[in-house]
Amino acid sequence: MRTAPLPSDEAARLLDLARYDILDTPAEEAFDRITRLASRLLEVPIAVLNFVDQERHWGKATTGIPEYELPRADSPCAWTILQDTPLLVPDLRLDGRFQDLPATQDGCRMYAGAPLSTPRGLHIGTLCVVDLTPRTLSETDLRVLQDLADMAMSELELRRHTEELRRQVDAQARHMAELQRELAHAQTLEAITAFGELSGAPEDITLQAAELLGQAISADWTGLLSIRNGRKQVRLVHCRTGLPASLDHLAETIAQGPRSVTATSVSHRYSVYVDRYSEHPDALPGAVQSGVQAGAWIPLGEWEGAAATLIVLRVGETLRRSPWRESDRALLEAAGRSIRSVIGRHETLEAATLASRQDALTGVGNRRALEEALGALEPGVPLTLALMDLDGFKALNDRAGHAEGDRALRLFASALAGEFAPQGQVYRLGGDEFVLVLHGVYSSDTLQHWADQVGQAVSQDLSFPLGVSVGTATTGEGDWSGLLTLADTRMYDVKRRRKA
């Protein structure tokens, strides 16, 4: 018996398998149905949907045998995942790779397995059938087996997308819970009620809130530290009048050095309160010389790649006995949570706004984004609107499966956006229809030529011929809704001529 070699892409294959989170899960009717169909259509007593893990072969769904798993070395499926087409072994006893396997010794004779191929082309398992007598399968039988394997992959993709949606719903529920907790902090935040009324960009909100907080707790010096791409910037937002001139450059010194209270707070993302700054092991000499006596560092969250920290200082010649009273800390902590919540809501709103204008499959703009973009254009701006439709897409879906069809749409959208990024914007109307809005006027022949080149490049990656039919309309031929209709009509004229 020879052990199957590892695929050249074994690491990537195992990562793809992990993405589906399918191993050791309970039985699911969608997959059980596929093994029953395989057994019935191919007239075999045993059918198994397997996943090949690092050291084992695990059966997700079985027909004709109970649930089971095998060492990978004892499984014919370890050989099936090495190829892109079904593996057929008419008699396991006559094949040196399999004649000593436990399954062969237990009476299995004929084996046929089709690989489960992810959208990235990696084989994470098989759909296999077994007979107890030697026999062969026709090409039609093997195609049926591969079709059922592709159906299993479609179910896996649907299962993964459903799980992603569930996580998004859970995230929204957590966000709602955070909002409820924010309401419970209302009394604590009474001194800065105006902060709750603030609106605008997170940075502006945080600056105004920091000033309110500094005033509310009678802080001597309040600053906002932001860190973007490792670069620190501290801005003074509140300062008590009458402070010594030595504090004029405090914003430049308080966050310096790899070892400082500021660096500790930022790296651990928790609040730090220092009652006697000069005695702290990470105190900065420049800050001590400037008169810093006590400090509080409150993390405020992140927005647009920048991490923010509120810095509140007690400065001067005389240190108060209790620089940070319990009420001060309660207000700062509650305010920090509130600001983080505001930032989170802003980020959630920004993400939701982006998602509502973005095609979920391809990542380009959707119909809504197109309509808004066209509606915002000034009259008379010279533009060309090109409507594109993929020729042969239905055949690709029918022959290679919807997962490969989705991959084709993603590849085409990405290639189209990359090709025309300097000149215009790509949108997906739905199905296999895309709209390209270009600044300037372009001839239909020029755009058809460019689109054909993109289609050819995508076809090479897919190993399946796809064409592109293009219909164009330009400024001056009507309003934007009329241009879209005109481009659609011309596109179908092109498609009919190309078919003829």
C-alpha positions in Angstrom: 0.0 0.0 0.0 1.3 3.4 -1.0 0.4 6.5 1.0 -1.0 9.4 -1.0 1.4 12.3 -1.3 0.4 15.7 0.1 -1.0 18.2 -2.5 1.4 21.0 -3.4 -1.2 23.5 -2.0 -1.8 21.6 1.2 -1.5 24.6 3.5 -3.9 26.7 1.5 -6.2 23.7 1.1 -6.4 23.3 4.9 -7.0 27.0 5.4 -9.9 26.9 2.9 -11.4 23.9 4.7 -11.2 25.7 8.0 -13.1 28.7 6.5 -16.2 26.5 6.2 -16.1 25.4 9.9 -17.7 22.1 8.9 -15.6 19.5 10.6 -17.2 17.6 13.5 -20.6 19.2 13.0 -23.9 17.3 13.4 -25.7 15.8 10.4 -27.5 18.2 8.1 -30.3 17.2 5.8 -29.0 19.2 2.9 -25.9 17.0 2.8 -27.6 13.7 3.7 -29.9 14.3 0.7 -26.9 14.5 -1.6 -25.5 11.1 -0.5 -28.9 9.5 -0.9 -29.2 10.9 -4.4 -25.7 9.6 -5.2 -26.5 6.1 -3.9 -29.9 6.0 -5.8 -28.7 7.5 -9.1 -25.5 5.5 -9.4 -27.1 2.3 -7.9 -24.5 1.7 -5.3 -25.0 0.7 -1.6 -22.7 3.3 -0.1 -22.2 7.0 -0.6 -20.2 9.3 1.6 -19.5 13.1 1.7 -16.0 13.4 3.1 -13.7 16.1 4.2 -9.9 15.4 4.2 -8.3 17.1 7.2 -4.6 17.2 8.1 -4.5 13.7 9.6 -7.9 12.2 9.0 -10.8 11.7 6.6 -14.1 12.7 8.2 -17.6 11.8 6.9 -20.1 14.6 7.1 -22.9 12.6 5.5 -23.3 8.9 4.8 -25.7 6.5 3.1 -25.3 2.8 3.6 -22.9 3.0 6.5 -22.9 4.7 9.9 -21.0 7.9 10.7 -17.3 7.4 10.7 -13.8 8.8 10.2 -10.6 7.2 9.1 -6.9 8.0 9.3 -6.0 9.9 6.1 -3.5 7.3 5.1 -6.3 4.6 5.0 -8.6 6.6 2.7 -8.8 6.5 -1.1 -10.1 10.0 -0.9 -6.6 11.2 -0.1 -5.8 10.3 -3.7 -8.9 11.8 -5.1 -8.1 15.3 -3.8 -4.9 15.2 -5.9 -6.8 15.6 -9.1 -9.4 17.9 -10.6 -11.6 15.1 -12.1 -13.3 12.1 -10.5 -11.2 9.1 -9.5 -12.5 5.7 -10.6 -11.1 2.4 -9.2 -13.1 -0.6 -10.7 -11.6 -3.1 -8.2 -9.6 -1.9 -5.2 -8.0 -5.4 -4.8 -6.2 -4.9 -8.2 -4.8 -1.5 -7.4 -1.5 -1.5 -5.4 -2.5 1.8 -3.8 -5.6 0.4 -2.2 -5.4 -3.4 -2.0 -4.2 -3.4 1.7 -6.6 -0.7 2.9 -8.9 -1.7 5.8 -11.9 -0.8 3.6 -10.7 -3.2 0.9 -10.2 -6.0 3.5 -13.7 -5.3 4.8 -15.2 -6.1 1.4 -15.3 -2.8 -0.6 -14.5 -3.3 -4.2 -15.4 -0.5 -6.6 -14.6 3.1 -5.6 -15.4 6.4 -7.3 -14.8 9.8 -5.9 -15.3 13.4 -7.1 -13.4 16.3 -5.5 -15.1 19.1 -3.6 -13.5 22.2 -5.1 -13.7 25.6 -3.5 -14.1 28.8 -5.5 -10.3 29.1 -5.2 -9.9 25.7 -6.9 -8.7 23.9 -3.8 -9.9 20.3 -3.1 -11.1 20.1 0.5 -12.9 16.7 0.3 -14.8 14.3 -1.9 -18.2 12.9 -2.7 -17.5 9.1 -3.1 -19.5 6.0 -3.8 -18.5 2.4 -3.1 -19.8 -0.9 -4.3 -19.2 -4.3 -2.8 -18.6 -6.0 -6.2 -16.1 -5.0 -8.9 -17.7 -2.8 -11.6 -17.1 0.3 -13.6 -19.0 3.6 -14.1 -19.7 5.3 -17.4 -18.6 8.9 -18.2 -22.2 9.9 -17.7 -22.2 8.4 -14.2 -19.0 10.2 -13.3 -20.5 13.5 -14.5 -23.5 12.9 -12.3 -21.1 12.2 -9.4 -19.2 15.5 -10.1 -22.5 17.4 -10.4 -23.6 16.2 -7.0 -20.2 17.1 -5.5 -20.6 20.6 -6.9 -24.1 20.8 -5.4 -22.5 19.9 -2.0 -20.0 22.8 -2.5 -22.9 25.2 -3.3 -24.5 24.1 -0.1 -21.3 24.7 1.8 -21.0 28.2 0.3 -24.6 29.0 1.2 -23.9 27.7 4.8 -20.9 29.9 5.1 -22.7 33.0 3.8 -25.6 32.3 6.2 -23.1 32.0 9.1 -21.5 35.3 8.2 -25.0 36.9 8.1 -25.7 35.5 11.6 -22.5 37.0 12.9 -23.5 40.4 11.5 -26.9 40.1 13.2 -25.2 39.2 16.4 -22.9 42.2 16.0 -25.9 44.4 15.6 -27.5 42.9 18.8 -24.3 43.6 20.7 -24.3 47.1 19.4 -27.9 47.6 20.6 -26.9 46.2 24.0 -24.1 48.8 24.1 -26.6 51.5 23.4 -28.8 50.3 26.3 -25.8 50.4 28.6 -25.1 53.9 27.4 -28.5 55.0 28.5 -27.8 53.6 32.0 -24.8 56.0 32.2 -27.0 59.1 31.7 -26.9 60.2 35.4 -23.1 59.8 35.5 -22.8 62.0 32.4 -25.1 64.7 33.7 -22.2 67.2 34.0 -21.5 66.8 30.3 -25.0 66.5 29.0 -24.2 68.7 26.0 -21.7 66.1 24.9 -24.6 63.7 24.2 -26.1 66.2 21.8 -23.0 66.5 19.7 -23.1 65.4 16.1 -20.6 65.3 13.3 -17.3 63.6 12.5 -15.8 61.5 15.3 -12.7 63.7 15.5 -14.8 66.8 16.0 -17.0 65.2 18.6 -14.0 63.9 20.5 -12.3 67.3 20.5 -15.5 69.0 21.8 -16.1 66.3 24.4 -12.5 66.5 25.6 -12.9 70.2 26.2 -16.2 69.6 28.1 -14.6 66.9 30.3 -11.6 69.1 31.1 -13.9 71.8 32.3 -16.2 69.4 34.1 -13.5 68.0 36.4 -11.5 71.3 36.7 -8.5 69.8 34.9 -5.5 72.0 34.4 -4.5 70.7 31.0 -6.5 68.4 28.6 -5.1 67.1 25.3 -6.2 64.6 22.7 -3.5 62.1 21.5 -4.1 60.5 18.1 -1.8 57.9 16.6 -2.0 57.0 12.9 0.6 54.8 11.2 2.8 55.0 14.3 2.9 58.8 14.2 1.8 60.6 17.4 0.1 63.9 17.5 -1.2 65.7 20.7 -3.5 68.6 20.5 -4.3 70.9 23.4 -8.1 71.2 23.8 -8.4 72.8 27.3 -6.0 74.6 29.5 -6.6 76.5 32.8 -5.7 80.1 32.6 -2.7 81.3 34.5 -0.6 78.2 34.0 3.2 78.8 33.7 4.8 79.4 30.3 6.8 76.2 30.7 3.6 74.3 29.7 3.5 75.8 26.3 5.4 72.9 24.8 3.8 70.2 26.9 1.9 68.8 23.9 5.2 68.1 22.2 6.7 66.2 25.2 3.9 64.3 27.0 3.8 61.5 24.4 7.5 61.2 23.6 9.6 58.1 24.0 8.9 54.4 23.7 8.6 54.1 27.5 6.1 56.5 28.9 2.8 56.4 30.7 1.2 57.4 27.4 2.8 54.5 25.6 1.7 52.0 28.2 -1.9 53.2 28.1 -2.0 53.1 24.3 -0.3 49.7 24.0 -2.7 48.1 26.5 -5.8 50.1 25.6 -6.9 50.6 29.2 -7.2 53.7 31.4 -4.2 54.7 33.5 -4.5 57.0 36.5 -1.3 58.4 38.1 -1.6 60.3 41.3 2.1 61.3 41.6 3.5 61.6 38.1 7.1 62.4 39.1 7.4 59.1 41.1 6.2 57.0 38.2 8.9 54.8 36.7 7.9 55.9 33.1 7.6 59.6 33.9 9.1 61.8 31.2 11.7 64.3 32.6 10.5 67.0 30.2 6.9 66.6 31.5 8.1 66.6 35.1 10.1 69.8 34.5 6.9 71.3 32.9 5.1 70.9 36.2 3.0 67.7 35.6 1.9 66.4 39.0 -0.8 63.8 38.1 -2.4 62.5 35.0 -5.2 60.3 33.6 -5.0 58.5 30.2 -8.4 57.4 28.8 -8.6 55.4 25.5 -11.4 56.7 23.3 -11.4 54.1 20.4 -10.4 54.3 16.8 -11.7 55.9 13.6 -10.3 56.0 10.1 -7.2 54.2 11.2 -6.3 56.5 14.1 -6.3 55.5 17.8 -7.4 58.3 20.2 -6.5 58.8 23.9 -7.7 61.5 26.2 -4.9 62.9 28.4 -6.0 64.9 31.5 -3.3 66.5 33.7 -3.0 68.2 37.0 -0.1 70.7 36.8 1.4 73.4 39.0 3.6 73.7 42.0 1.2 72.3 44.7 -0.3 68.8 44.3 -3.8 68.2 45.6 -4.2 65.6 48.3 -6.6 63.6 46.1 -5.9 64.5 42.4 -8.4 61.9 41.1 -11.5 61.7 43.2 -13.8 58.7 42.6 -16.3 61.1 41.0 -13.6 62.3 38.6 -12.8 58.7 37.6 -16.4 57.7 37.2 -17.1 60.7 34.9 -14.0 60.0 32.8 -14.7 56.3 32.5 -18.3 56.9 31.6 -17.4 59.6 29.1 -14.8 57.3 27.5 -17.4 54.6 27.0 -19.8 57.1 25.6 -17.3 58.5 23.1 -16.3 55.0 22.1 -20.0 54.2 21.6 -20.4 57.4 19.4 -17.4 56.4 17.4 -18.7 52.8 17.0 -22.1 54.1 15.9 -20.4 56.4 13.4 -18.3 53.5 12.0 -21.4 51.2 11.9 -23.3 53.9 10.0 -20.4 54.4 7.6 -20.1 50.7 7.0 -23.9 50.3 6.6 -23.9 53.3 4.2 -21.1 51.7 2.2 -22.7 48.3 2.2 -26.0 49.8 0.9 -24.2 51.2 -2.1 -21.9 48.2 -2.7 -22.6 45.0 -4.6 -22.1 42.2 -2.0 -20.6 39.7 -4.5 -18.2 41.8 -6.5 -17.5 44.8 -4.3 -18.2 47.4 -7.0 -21.1 49.9 -6.8 -24.7 48.6 -7.0 -27.7 50.0 -8.8 -28.4 52.4 -5.9 -24.9 53.8 -6.0 -25.2 54.3 -9.8 -28.5 56.2 -9.5 -27.1 58.4 -6.8 -23.9 59.1 -8.7 -25.8 60.0 -11.9 -28.3 62.1 -10.0 -25.4 64.1 -8.4 -23.8 65.0 -11.7 -24.0 68.5 -13.0 -25.9 69.0 -16.3 -23.7 69.1 -19.4 -20.8 67.1 -18.0 -19.4 65.1 -20.9 -19.7 61.4 -19.9 -20.1 58.1 -21.6 -22.3 55.3 -20.1 -21.5 51.8 -21.2 -23.7 48.9 -20.4 -22.0 45.5 -20.5 -23.3 42.0 -20.5 -21.3 38.8 -20.2 -21.8 36.4 -23.2 -21.7 32.8 -22.3 -22.3 33.4 -18.6 -25.4 31.1 -18.4 -23.4 28.3 -20.0 -20.6 28.8 -17.5 -23.1 28.5 -14.6 -24.8 25.4 -16.1 -21.5 23.6 -16.8 -19.2 24.7 -14.0 -21.6 25.6 -11.3 -22.8 28.8 -9.6 -19.7 29.0 -7.4 -17.6 29.3 -10.6 -20.1 31.7 -12.0 -19.8 33.9 -8.9 -16.0 33.8 -9.3 -16.3 34.9 -12.9 -18.4 37.9 -11.9 -15.8 38.9 -9.3 -13.0 38.5 -11.7 -14.7 40.5 -14.4 -15.7 43.3 -12.0 -12.2 43.5 -10.6 -10.6 43.5 -14.0 -13.0 46.1 -15.3 -12.4 48.4 -12.3 -8.7 48.0 -12.6 -8.7 48.7 -16.3 -10.9 51.9 -16.1 -10.1 53.2 -12.6 -8.5 56.4 -13.8 -11.3 57.2 -16.2 -14.5 56.2 -14.5 -16.5 54.0 -12.2 -17.8 50.4 -12.4 -21.3 49.4 -11.2 -23.2 46.1 -11.2 -26.8 46.3 -12.2 -27.6 42.7 -11.4 -27.0 39.3 -12.8 -24.2 39.5 -15.3 -24.9 43.2 -16.3 -22.4 45.9 -15.5 -22.4 49.7 -16.1 -19.2 51.7 -16.7 -19.5 55.5 -16.3 -16.6 57.2 -18.0 -15.6 60.9 -17.9 -15.4 62.1 -21.5 -16.8 60.8 -24.7 -15.7 57.4 -26.1 -16.8 55.6 -29.2 -18.7 52.3 -28.9 -16.0 50.6 -31.0 -13.2 51.7 -28.6 -15.2 50.5 -25.5 -16.1 47.2 -27.2 -12.4 46.6 -28.0 -11.4 47.4 -24.4 -14.2 45.2 -23.0 -13.2 42.3 -25.3 -9.6 42.5 -23.9 -10.9 42.4 -20.3 -13.2 39.4 -21.2 -10.4 37.5 -22.8 -8.2 38.0 -19.8 -10.9 36.8 -17.5 -11.6 33.8 -19.7 -8.0 32.7 -19.5 -8.2 32.6 -15.7 -11.5 30.7 -15.9 -10.4 28.4 -18.7 -13.9 29.1 -20.1 -14.8 31.4 -23.0 -16.7 34.5 -22.0 -17.5 37.4 -24.3 -18.7 40.9 -23.5 -21.4 42.8 -25.4 -21.3 46.6 -24.9 -23.9 49.2 -25.6 -23.1 52.9 -25.1 -24.8 56.3 -24.7 -23.3 59.7 -24.2 -24.2 63.1 -22.8 -26.6 64.9 -25.0 -28.6 61.8 -26.0 -31.1 62.2 -23.2 -31.4 62.3 -19.4 -29.6 59.7 -17.4 -32.6 57.3 -17.1 -33.0 57.6 -20.9 -29.3 57.0 -21.5 -29.4 53.8 -19.5 -32.4 52.6 -21.5 -30.6 53.6 -24.8 -27.4 51.8 -23.8 -29.4 48.7 -22.9 -31.1 48.7 -26.3 -27.8 49.1 -28.1 -26.2 46.4 -26.0 -28.8 43.9 -27.0 -28.4 44.9 -30.6 -24.7 44.1 -30.3 -25.4 40.8 -28.5 -27.8 39.8 -31.3 -25.3 40.7 -34.0 -22.5 38.8 -32.2 -24.7 35.7 -31.8 -25.6 35.9 -35.5 
